[in-house]
Amino acid sequence: MASHETLIPSWPVPKDDLPLGILFRSLEAPEEEFCPNKPQPYPRDEVIFAPIPQFSSQLGLSGANKGTLQITKALSTYLKKDVNEKLGVEAVRAANYTLKNSGDKFEKLCEDTDVRKWLEKRIAKNHKVYMLVGKQTLTNSHFSHEKDSSSEGSSKLQAPVGDIVTKAAGIPVDVTQEALDVTAEGKFTEERHATSDYHVRGEMIWSIKYRSVTFDWWTKKTLENAKLGKSTIWVPKKKGRGAVDEADDILEAVLLEEEETFVSVKA
């Protein structure tokens, strides 16, 4: 099963605030825009749990990144390409939670009338919909950040030679300023080095995995008999966006099988 992966914005989310299997509409704020009809917490045998004790990762442009989770790749997106930055990450534990058989669980969700209503509202507003199928966490994490930057500039000084001679000798001099102005130019480079250090307590989500949900429209004539009776197919109250023909009156929610891709989400 393939899925997408994305970095949650710069503030972390407590692990239990985003249960596996929920439907949500915003990659930028999945903890705020999800379907209120959440599935019951799945038992341990329905979730693949992969812990890594004493997680440590050093991220930077000058050397190879060290880390065994995609969270390393996620965190590295905060490093700007045009600035020499280093990000050190340490945690008591890193963990990867992956939901088993998410396709079957999606079909189970679609049996709920309220879930169908929520999906229909998303269609009416042309919202995208996703299903949370995995999350990656850090427990009691420590971050250290270093950044070197430089900027170039120039300066220009122009003064009448009369002023210069007068101030140097202490006597007045009669000169033609327009003809004898003196100009001095120069360039400079300003170097900066900044460091920061902070801790995050508890088990927090730093990246998630999701699968996209799309919608197909059918007529009773074009709908395959094999699909009849599936929980992901129903007749909505209103025809939403995506309906091609006036006769399209049957909606099918489809959980996509997609190639795994990393997506960076900036705060």
C-alpha positions, 0 to 999 in steps of 0.5 A: 500500500502506498501513501503520501507523506507530509511535514506538519507545520512547525508546531508539533501535535500531540500523538493522540490528537490525530487518531489513525484512520481519520478523514481530514481536508487540510494538509496544512492543519490536519488537526483542525479540519477533520471529520468529527466522526472519528473511528474508535482507537484501533487495537495494537494488532491493527497498527504496525508500531516501529520504535527507534530508541535514542533517536539522533539525527544531524541534518545539514547541507555540508554532510550526509544526513543521518537518520533512519526515519522519513522524519529526517527527510521531513525536518530537513525541509526547514533548512534553506538551500542558500544558507549554511544551516545545521539542525541536530535532533535527539529524542528518547524515542522516535516511532512510526505508526502505520495503519493496517488494511486502510482500504477496508477501514475506509469502506467501514467508515463510509457505512456511517451516514454522518461520514457520507454527509461530511464527504458530500459537504467537502464535494460541494465546497470543492475541498480535497479529502485525505485519510490518515494512515500513518504518523511519525513521532518524537518523544521528549525531543531536543533540537539544536539549530545553527545558521551561518549567513553573509550579506554583501554591500557597498558604501560611497562617500563624496565630499568637496576637496575644499572641506577635506583640505580645510579640515586637514590644515585648519585653514580656509582654501578657495577652490572650485568644489564642482571640479574638485569633489573627491569620491571614495567607494568600497565593498564589504561582507557582513558575516552572521552566526546564529544558534538556538536550542529548545526542548519539546516534551511528550510524544509529538507528531512531526510528520504524517502519512496519508492517502487521497480520497477522490470521487466518481459519479455514475448513473444506474445504467453505467454502474457495474453490477459488481459495485452495487452494495458497496459502502463507498457507493451511495445516492447523495442528497445533492449532486456535487462538483465532478458530475459530468452528466445530468443523469450522474446521480450515484456517488462513489468515494475512492481511496487512491493507491498512489506512489509514495511521495514526500511533500513539504508543508511550510508553516 
